[in-house]
């Protein structure tokens, strides 16, 4: 379950990306695609610093973000303003999670982008099989004018999204996840943001003192998209259409712990992780667990805990979890 906790942390704080301009004059799919394509193309190019909040299930969590793109590449720092003291540092392809409440540091290859701001892929045609896109109304977030984009799923295996993009800088100021009835499950939005020309390196340094913390470095291992790892005995027999295997690796937080096998599937927008680990009496559980839009389903197969977690509807993680078996 430690890996589920880490997944939730990274998924909630996300990786805040910059987005570039587009013409929102038309309200059809074509205009929305143009805006999203330009968001994807310029996603890493903006310097910004701000505070955003995560609202879910009547709860409110606040975080500070600092994002820089310069000759050293893309770097950012996110740190909690409420709840447990935690930080997430990204430096190009490396992500470091400092968990103050657990006195531990986890270093790994950067995880795929998460829905705030939405990491839309450059190729949107494939997404059109599973989502529809349209330009919505004007709105205001953090005192800034923004334009809404409606993203609606074409089946019940994915959530819809309502995005609001700054009219001038085209930074994504608000992201909502919506259920099948169009009701907001959770939202992440800026309460303040500024766009400095440059940001001192000191603002990207961790604020938590990690002296005495336990360090865990996860090995890098990644398959070709859609490939089946040859050295795994496990297989997911039922995955919703459009979800492709994008990552597969093993983790071990300590030498005296059993390894955890991790699979990640994505449709280009939503992602789902499968965690497989040797069963322990204190960790055995089954059934659904939810936090905001994040759903997890656990089951036990042949003495192994199978946990499927992602920002997708509960039925999606349940279908996948129940299909995981030994080949």
C-alpha positions as CSV (number, residue, x, y, z in Angstrom):
1,X,0.0,0.0,0.0
2,X,3.0,2.3,0.3
3,X,3.1,2.6,-3.5
4,X,-0.6,3.4,-3.7
5,X,0.0,6.3,-1.2
6,X,2.9,7.6,-3.4
7,X,0.7,7.3,-6.5
8,X,-2.0,9.3,-4.9
9,X,0.5,12.1,-3.8
10,X,2.0,12.4,-7.3
11,X,-1.4,12.3,-9.0
12,X,-2.9,14.9,-6.8
13,X,-0.1,17.4,-7.0
14,X,0.5,16.7,-10.7
15,X,3.1,18.3,-12.8
16,X,2.1,21.9,-13.6
17,X,2.8,22.6,-17.2
18,X,2.7,25.8,-19.2
19,X,0.5,26.1,-22.3
20,X,0.6,28.3,-25.4
21,X,-1.9,30.4,-27.3
22,X,-4.7,29.5,-29.7
23,X,-7.7,31.0,-31.3
24,X,-10.9,30.0,-29.3
25,X,-13.3,31.7,-31.8
26,X,-15.0,28.5,-33.0
27,X,-16.9,26.2,-30.7
28,X,-16.4,22.9,-32.6
29,X,-14.0,20.0,-32.1
30,X,-11.6,21.4,-34.6
31,X,-11.1,24.6,-32.6
32,X,-10.7,22.7,-29.4
33,X,-8.1,20.5,-30.9
34,X,-6.1,23.5,-32.1
35,X,-6.1,24.9,-28.6
36,X,-5.1,21.5,-27.0
37,X,-2.4,20.9,-29.6
38,X,-0.9,24.3,-28.9
39,X,-1.2,23.5,-25.2
40,X,0.8,20.3,-25.7
41,X,3.4,22.0,-27.9
42,X,4.1,24.8,-25.4
43,X,3.5,22.8,-22.3
44,X,7.0,23.2,-20.9
45,X,7.9,26.7,-22.0
46,X,6.5,29.1,-19.4
47,X,7.9,30.3,-16.1
48,X,5.3,30.7,-13.4
49,X,4.8,30.6,-9.6
50,X,1.5,30.3,-7.8
51,X,-0.8,28.7,-5.2
52,X,-3.4,26.1,-6.2
53,X,-6.0,24.2,-4.2
54,X,-7.3,20.7,-4.6
55,X,-11.0,20.3,-3.7
56,X,-12.6,16.9,-3.2
57,X,-15.2,15.3,-1.0
58,X,-15.7,18.5,1.0
59,X,-12.0,18.7,1.7
60,X,-9.5,21.4,0.6
61,X,-5.7,21.0,0.2
62,X,-3.4,23.8,-0.8
63,X,0.0,23.6,-2.6
64,X,2.6,26.0,-3.9
65,X,4.2,25.5,-7.3
66,X,7.3,26.9,-9.0
67,X,7.9,26.0,-12.6
68,X,10.9,27.0,-14.7
69,X,12.1,26.3,-18.3
70,X,15.6,27.5,-19.1
71,X,18.9,26.3,-20.6
72,X,19.0,23.6,-17.9
73,X,15.7,22.2,-19.0
74,X,12.3,21.9,-17.2
75,X,12.4,22.1,-13.4
76,X,9.7,22.5,-10.8
77,X,9.0,22.3,-7.2
78,X,5.7,21.6,-5.5
79,X,5.2,21.7,-1.7
80,X,2.2,21.3,0.5
81,X,0.7,24.3,2.4
82,X,-1.8,22.2,4.4
83,X,-1.7,18.7,5.9
84,X,1.5,16.6,6.0
85,X,4.7,18.3,5.0
86,X,5.5,17.0,1.5
87,X,7.4,18.1,-1.5
88,X,7.7,17.0,-5.1
89,X,10.8,18.1,-7.1
90,X,11.1,17.5,-10.8
91,X,14.3,17.9,-12.8
92,X,13.8,17.0,-16.5
93,X,13.2,13.2,-16.3
94,X,13.7,12.6,-12.5
95,X,11.1,13.1,-9.8
96,X,11.9,13.3,-6.1
97,X,9.2,12.9,-3.5
98,X,10.1,14.1,0.1
99,X,7.5,12.7,2.5
100,X,8.0,14.6,5.8
101,X,5.3,12.6,7.6
102,X,7.0,9.3,6.7
103,X,10.6,10.6,7.0
104,X,11.4,9.1,3.6
105,X,12.6,10.3,0.1
106,X,11.6,8.4,-3.1
107,X,13.6,9.1,-6.3
108,X,12.4,7.7,-9.6
109,X,11.9,8.3,-13.3
110,X,9.3,11.0,-13.8
111,X,5.8,9.6,-14.0
112,X,3.5,10.5,-16.9
113,X,1.8,13.9,-16.8
114,X,-1.4,14.0,-14.8
115,X,-4.7,15.8,-15.3
116,X,-3.8,19.2,-13.9
117,X,-3.0,20.8,-16.0
118,X,-4.0,18.2,-18.5
119,X,-1.0,16.6,-20.2
120,X,-2.7,16.2,-23.6
121,X,-0.6,14.3,-26.1
122,X,0.5,15.9,-29.4
123,X,-1.6,13.3,-31.3
124,X,-5.2,14.1,-30.6
125,X,-6.8,12.1,-33.4
126,X,-6.6,8.8,-31.4
127,X,-8.2,10.5,-28.3
128,X,-11.2,11.4,-30.5
129,X,-12.3,7.8,-30.5
130,X,-12.8,8.0,-26.7
131,X,-13.5,11.7,-26.0
132,X,-15.3,14.7,-27.7
133,X,-13.9,18.2,-27.4
134,X,-15.6,21.6,-27.6
135,X,-14.9,25.2,-26.7
136,X,-17.1,26.5,-23.8
137,X,-17.8,29.8,-22.2
138,X,-15.6,32.5,-20.8
139,X,-14.9,32.5,-17.1
140,X,-12.5,33.9,-14.5
141,X,-10.1,32.1,-12.1
142,X,-7.6,33.8,-9.7
143,X,-8.8,37.1,-11.1
144,X,-7.8,36.2,-14.7
145,X,-10.0,35.7,-17.7
146,X,-10.0,32.2,-19.1
147,X,-11.8,30.1,-21.8
148,X,-13.4,26.8,-21.0
149,X,-12.8,23.5,-22.9
150,X,-15.3,20.7,-22.5
151,X,-13.9,17.1,-22.7
152,X,-16.6,14.5,-22.7
153,X,-16.0,10.7,-22.6
154,X,-17.6,8.5,-25.2
155,X,-18.0,5.6,-22.8
156,X,-18.3,4.9,-19.0
157,X,-14.7,3.9,-18.5
158,X,-13.4,7.5,-18.3
159,X,-14.2,10.8,-16.6
160,X,-15.1,14.0,-18.4
161,X,-13.1,17.2,-17.9
162,X,-13.8,20.9,-17.9
163,X,-10.7,23.0,-18.3
164,X,-10.3,26.8,-18.1
165,X,-7.3,28.3,-20.0
166,X,-5.9,31.8,-19.3
167,X,-6.8,34.0,-22.3
168,X,-3.4,35.7,-22.3
169,X,-0.7,33.2,-21.2
170,X,-2.8,30.1,-21.8
171,X,-1.8,28.6,-18.5
172,X,-4.5,26.1,-17.4
173,X,-6.0,27.8,-14.4
174,X,-8.7,25.2,-13.4
175,X,-9.3,21.6,-14.1
176,X,-12.5,19.7,-13.1
177,X,-13.2,16.0,-13.3
178,X,-16.8,15.1,-14.0
179,X,-18.8,11.9,-13.6
180,X,-21.2,10.4,-16.1
181,X,-23.9,12.8,-15.0
182,X,-21.7,15.8,-15.5
183,X,-21.3,16.5,-11.8
184,X,-17.9,17.7,-10.6
185,X,-16.1,15.1,-8.6
186,X,-13.0,17.2,-7.8
187,X,-11.3,20.3,-9.1
188,X,-7.9,21.8,-8.9
189,X,-7.6,25.6,-9.4
190,X,-5.1,28.4,-9.0
191,X,-5.9,31.0,-6.3
192,X,-3.0,33.1,-7.3
193,X,-0.3,33.0,-10.1
194,X,2.3,35.2,-11.6
195,X,4.6,34.9,-14.6
196,X,8.1,36.2,-13.9
197,X,10.7,36.4,-16.7
198,X,13.1,34.4,-14.5
199,X,13.0,32.5,-11.2
200,X,16.0,32.2,-8.9
201,X,17.4,28.6,-8.6
202,X,17.0,28.9,-4.8
203,X,13.2,28.8,-5.2
204,X,13.6,25.3,-6.7
205,X,15.5,23.9,-3.7
206,X,13.7,21.7,-1.2
207,X,12.5,23.4,1.9
208,X,12.2,20.2,4.0
209,X,15.3,19.1,6.0
210,X,15.7,15.4,4.9
211,X,18.6,14.7,7.3
212,X,18.0,11.2,8.7
213,X,15.3,10.3,6.2
214,X,15.4,7.0,4.5
215,X,16.2,7.2,0.7
216,X,14.6,4.9,-1.8
217,X,15.8,4.9,-5.4
218,X,13.6,3.1,-7.8
219,X,15.3,1.4,-10.8
220,X,14.4,2.6,-14.3
221,X,12.7,0.1,-16.6
222,X,10.3,0.9,-19.4
223,X,8.9,-1.2,-22.2
224,X,7.9,-0.1,-25.7
225,X,4.3,1.2,-25.7
226,X,1.8,-1.6,-26.0
227,X,4.4,-4.3,-25.5
228,X,4.0,-7.3,-23.1
229,X,7.0,-7.6,-20.6
230,X,8.5,-11.0,-21.3
231,X,9.9,-11.4,-17.7
232,X,6.5,-11.1,-16.0
233,X,4.3,-14.0,-15.1
234,X,1.2,-11.7,-14.8
235,X,-1.2,-10.5,-17.4
236,X,-4.2,-8.2,-17.4
237,X,-6.8,-10.0,-19.5
238,X,-9.4,-7.2,-19.7
239,X,-8.4,-3.5,-20.2
240,X,-10.9,-1.0,-21.6
241,X,-10.4,0.0,-25.3
242,X,-7.8,2.7,-25.9
243,X,-5.7,2.0,-22.8
244,X,-2.2,0.9,-23.8
245,X,0.7,-0.3,-21.7
246,X,3.1,2.6,-21.2
247,X,5.2,1.6,-18.3
248,X,6.3,-1.6,-16.5
249,X,8.9,-1.9,-13.7
250,X,9.7,-3.4,-10.3
251,X,10.1,-1.4,-7.1
252,X,11.6,-2.2,-3.7
253,X,11.7,0.3,-0.9
254,X,14.0,-1.7,1.3
255,X,16.2,-4.8,1.1
256,X,14.0,-6.7,3.6
257,X,10.8,-6.0,1.7
258,X,9.3,-8.0,-1.2
259,X,9.4,-6.2,-4.6
260,X,6.3,-4.6,-6.1
261,X,5.5,-5.1,-9.8
262,X,4.0,-1.9,-11.4
263,X,2.1,-1.7,-14.6
264,X,0.8,1.6,-16.1
265,X,-1.9,1.9,-18.8
266,X,-3.0,5.1,-20.4
267,X,-5.4,6.2,-23.1
268,X,-3.3,9.3,-23.7
269,X,-5.3,11.3,-21.1
270,X,-6.4,9.0,-18.2
271,X,-4.0,6.5,-16.7
272,X,-4.4,3.4,-14.5
273,X,-1.7,1.7,-12.4
274,X,-1.6,-2.0,-11.4
275,X,0.5,-2.9,-8.4
276,X,1.3,-6.6,-7.7
277,X,3.0,-7.6,-4.4
278,X,3.3,-10.7,-2.2
279,X,0.5,-10.8,0.2
280,X,1.0,-9.8,3.9
281,X,-1.6,-10.5,6.5
282,X,-1.7,-6.8,7.6
283,X,-2.1,-5.6,4.0
284,X,-4.6,-8.1,2.7
285,X,-7.8,-6.3,1.6
286,X,-10.3,-6.4,-1.2
287,X,-12.9,-4.1,-2.7
288,X,-13.2,-0.5,-3.7
289,X,-11.6,2.6,-2.1
290,X,-12.1,6.1,-3.3
291,X,-10.6,9.6,-2.7
292,X,-12.2,12.3,-4.9
293,X,-11.9,11.1,-8.5
294,X,-9.2,8.6,-7.5
295,X,-10.5,5.0,-7.3
296,X,-8.6,1.9,-6.2
297,X,-9.7,-1.8,-6.3
298,X,-7.9,-4.5,-4.4
299,X,-8.1,-8.3,-4.6
300,X,-5.9,-11.3,-3.8
301,X,-4.8,-13.7,-6.4
302,X,-2.6,-16.8,-5.6
303,X,-1.2,-15.2,-2.5
304,X,-0.5,-11.8,-4.1
305,X,-2.2,-8.5,-3.5
306,X,-3.5,-6.9,-6.8
307,X,-4.2,-3.2,-6.5
308,X,-5.5,-1.1,-9.5
309,X,-5.6,2.6,-9.0
310,X,-6.3,5.6,-11.2
311,X,-8.4,8.8,-11.8
312,X,-11.0,6.8,-13.6
313,X,-14.5,5.5,-12.6
314,X,-14.7,2.7,-10.1
315,X,-15.9,0.2,-12.6
316,X,-12.8,0.7,-14.7
317,X,-10.4,-0.3,-11.9
318,X,-12.6,-3.1,-10.8
319,X,-12.8,-4.6,-14.3
320,X,-9.0,-4.5,-14.7
321,X,-8.3,-5.8,-11.2
322,X,-10.6,-8.8,-11.6
323,X,-8.9,-9.7,-14.9
324,X,-5.3,-9.8,-13.6
325,X,-4.0,-13.4,-13.5
326,X,-0.9,-15.6,-13.9
327,X,-0.3,-16.5,-17.5
